[in-house]
Amino acid sequence: MPYSSDDEHPQAGQGRRRSVDVGGLALALGEEGSGQGWVGWDQCARRGPSYAELLSDMYTHTHIAISTEDHYSLDSWHFEPHKLPDEEVLFCALILFETLFRIEGLSEAVEVSINQVSDLLCNLRQVYRSQNSYHNFEHAVDVLQATHAMLRAAGRVPPVSILLERKRRMWKPDKTRSDNPLISCLNELDLFCLYVAAIGHDAGHPGLTNVFMKNAKTPLSSLYEQSALEQMHCTLLIHVLRRQGLGFLLDNPKNGTSFRKLLLETVLATDMRVHLDFMIRLERLVNGEQTDLWKQKVLICQAIIKCADISNPCRPLRVSQHWAAALTEEWSSQATLERYLQLPPTVQTSDGPLQEAKGQVFFIQQFAKPLFDRTTLAVPAMKPYATQCADNLKVWQHRVSSLSETPSSGPSDERSSSPSQFPEDFRDAFPMTLPPVFFRAEHDDRQSMDWHSAQGSSDTSLPSSSRSSSPSPVRATIPLCPVASAPASSTPGSLPPLSTASTSTAASTSTPSPHSPPISPSDLRSEYSDTPSRLSTLALSTVGSLNPNGTAAIRAAYKASVRKKTSFHRNSWNPTPTALPAFFDEPPMPIPRQERLPLPTVNAV
């Protein structure tokens, strides 16, 4: 006689009942030894299909909860590097490369050891700018992991779990698979090149866009007419490769030229300004247009890294939301800098959840979804990622509809984005990505040292639009333009002075006198600066203001000491906060290279 539990669960009769294992239910509830089966408690009074359904769900979700594969697994599409400590993020990158090296014949093809890769990753991490909320080393590892996941789905690289096997074995791709004919053109050296491009594609990114570079007339935009940032990434990546003794990959007479060209073509494709041209070429490829093997390799590598670079909207929604907020925060910092430099706005900052949702809908519809849909035609194994992208689009569209129908409570929202950096925080970015105003020398004697000439100025801070109105740390300011002694609005083309303190400076307990000499930026960079160093800096400023000849002598000696160091330009553009020079119009002193942390060979995830 069939068992009915509609009286216990009225909703159970509204739909078709699922298939359940009643026999398994008897074993679960039956008395075994001193217990009540594997359930562990006395529930013998409630038996039947409805209860078996609930018990089946409990069993499934219990196993999911205690599974060893968590959301940080490098084989999972739920990868979240932003939740990991810095060193673990670095280890994740190394693990992915070690997994790649399990491909049979790859070590012999690239002639690179895993220890050399470890050195490369440590150096690249130092080149990435940690102040960026989005374009940082975490983003680079995220792109590398997405690249690995896509190649893994296509059967071109092994899973990370291969490192957990007790018996070390090499891995071979299944060449009999016919579902990915285009991606099978990539050989072992091409795969290594693609991994290197993924981890280094944003090296040295200042947290600013190419449009900003052009509007601000930065030296980088004058050097490169197109894809200025991507050209810089390529240059830095190639220099890091050579510095780590991997220059033979670029200079090898047999395949060095092709390796270098594939690396450059892959990184340059991440510029969204060439996105439309790429989509046209990819469409021709998937439609069966005949092309040579080299062009096919380039297009496939470009498609993979472009999908990985903008894979955030295609990640699970929780992961996608984090990266959306991080990018909005970075754009807010650029918007603040654009207002300070009196440049036209080029990025749309989010004023709340509604604008954030609209921005995601626009980006997914215009860029992410078309790219993943078309790439799926070339690499069918990427279909699940395109499906996730479509699902996220529906969620964002529903959110737009819901928020549009809800009346706004005010002009702003508590979730509205705020900049993570202020104009003064960009001083440690790559110099050629900043406008010349940051490096003008006119402010040195008249404003940095001859401080009493600006005593009558009443505007010694950033505009209220760039700062919060809430209480903030006391910031001593040194203007960056020669006319900053007057209010910014009184002189056309003049700029307000920059605050020399980092945003993390602790609040001061006293307010400086308006007639006090300015404090050196190097002192204000850290709240742990000791009193003797402050006194020595103030003494130097006082001597310079009283004796202009002494100032010139000091600067001449400073320049002479810098010229003697041939390695000056290597690391000076990305100094540590405490190493900033007192007079930032002069080039900073060389900073000793940070010693590489020893990374042991990773044999497990």
Residue, then its C-alpha position, 0 to 999 in steps of 0.5 A: m500500500p503506498y504511503s501518503s504524507d500529505d497530511e504532514h506536508p500539504q505542499a507535497g501533493q502539489g507536484r510530482r513526487r521525486s524518486v526515493d530509496v525507501g529501502g535505504l530509508a529503512l537502513a538509515l532508520g533501522e537499529e544497528g548495534s546501539g544506534q538508530g542506523w546512520v541517521g543517529w537518532d530515533q525517528c522511527a515513527r516518521r517513515g515514508p516517501s516525503y521523509a525520505e526526500l528530506l533525508s536524501d536532501m540532508y545527506t546530499h547537502t551534508h556531503i557538500a558541506i564537508s567536501t574538501e573541495d572548497h571555493y578556493s580550489l584552483d579547479s573550481w570556477h568559484f575561485e576567490p583570490h581576494k579572500l586569500p592572504d598575499e602569500e597564498v595568492l602567490f602560491c596559487a599562481l605557482i601551483l597553476f604553473e606546476t600543474l602545467f609542468r605535468i604535461e608530458g614534454l613541456s619542461e623539455a619544450v620550454e627549457v625552464s625549471i619550476n624554480q625559475v618560474s617561482d623567481l618570475l612570479c615573485n618579481l612580477r608581484q612586485v611590479y603590480r601595484s597593490q594600491n589598485s583595488y582591481h588591477n592588482f596581482e590578485h586580478a592577475v592570478d584570477v586571470l591565470q586561474a580562469t585561463h587554466a579552467m578554460l584550458r582544463a575544460a577543453g582537455r588541454v591541461p591537467p587538473v590541479s588535483i594531479l598534484l595530490e596523487r602520491k605517485r608522480r605521473m606526467w599527463k597527456p592530452d587526449k588527442t582523440r577528442s573532436d569537440n575542440p579542433l581549433i584549440s588543439c593547435l596549441n603546443e606545449l610552448d604556446l601553452f606556457c606562453l599563454y600562462v605567462a601572458a595571463i599572469g603578466h598582462d597588467a604588469g605595472h598598471p597604474g589604476l588609470t585608463n588609456v583614455f585618461m592617459k590621452n586626456a592628461k597628455t601623459p608621456l606614455s600616451s605620447l610614446y604610444e599612439q594606441s594601446a599605451l597601457e598594454q604596450m607598457h605591460c608588454t615592455l615590463l613583462i619582457h624586461v622581467l623575463r630577461r631580468q630573471g634569466l629567461g631571455f632565451l625564450l625571446d631570443n632562441p633562433k628556433n622559436g624565440t621570434s614566434f614566442r615573443k610575437l605570440l606573447l605580445e599579440t596576446v597581451l595587446a588583445t586585452d585592450m578593449r579598444v580593439h575588441l570589435d576588430f577581434m570579434i570580426r576576426l574570431e567570427r571569420l575563424v569560427n565560420g570556417e574561413q581558411t587561415d594559416l596555423w600561426k593566425q589560428k594560434v594567435l586568435i585562440c590565445q587572444a580569445i582565451i585571455k580576453c575571456a579570462d580578463i573579463s571573466n568576472p561577470c561570468r563567475p558565480l554571482r557572489v564572486s562577480q559582485h566583488w569584482a564589480a565593486a572593486l572596479t567601481e572603486e578604482w574608477s572612483s579613484q580615477a574620477t577624483l584624480e580627473r576632478y583634481l586635474q580639471l580633466p573631463p570625466t571618462v569613467q562612470t562611477s556608481d551612485g548606488p546599487l541601481q547604477e551598479a546593476k545598470g553598469q553590469v547589464f551594459f557590460i555583459q550585453q555589449f562585451a562579455k556575453p557576445l565574447f563568450d558566446r562566440t568563443t564557445l563556437a570555437v571552444p565548445a567546452m566553454k559553454p558552461y561559462a557562457t551559460q553562467c554569464a547569461d544567468n548573471l545577466k538575468v539577475w542583474q536585469h531583474r535587480v534593475s527592474s526591482l530598484s527602478e520601481t522602488p522610490s529612492s530614499g535620497p540622492s545617495d546610497e550607503r553602498s555608493s562607491s568611494p575612492s580607495q586612492f586620492p591624487e597624492d596616492f598615485r605618486d608611486a605609480f609608473p611615472m610615464t602614466l602620470p601627467p607632467v604636473f606631478f613632476r614639475a620642478e618649479h615648486d621646489d624652492r619657492q613652495s617646498m622649502d621657502w614655506h613662508s611665501a605661502q603663509g597668506s594662502s587660505d586654500t591648503s587642501l583638496p576641494s570638498s568634492s574630493r574629500s569627505s566632510s567627516p573628520s579626517p587626519v590632519r594633512a600637511t600640504i605641499p602644492l604641486c603647481p607654482v600658482a597654488s599659493a592662490p585659491a584654485s578658482s582664482t587663476p585659470g589652469s591652476l590646480p589645488p595643492l595635493s595632500t602629501a599624507s597617505t590616506s592611511t595616516a592616523a589622525s593627529t591630535s593637534t592642529p598645525s599652525p598656519h605659519s608652521p613650515p611644511i612637513s616632508p612627504s617622506d615623514l607623513r607617509s608613515e605614522y611610525s616616523d620617529t621624532p628625530s627624522r622629523l626634526s632633521t627634515l624641518a631643520l633642512s627646510t629651514v636651512g634651505s629657506l634661509n640660504p638659497n645657495g645652500t639649497a642649490a648645493i644640496r641638490a647638486a650633490y643629490k643629483a651627482s649621487v644619483r647619477k653614479k648608480t646605473s641601476f637607478h631606473r629599475n625600481s625607483w618608480n614603485p617605491t615603498p611608502t617609507a622610501l619616498p624622498a623628501f623633495f619629490d620633484e627630484p628622482p628618488m634614490p634607488i631602493p634595494r631590491q626586495e629579497r625573494l621569499p623562498l618558495p618550496t616546490v608545491n606538491a599539493v593544493 
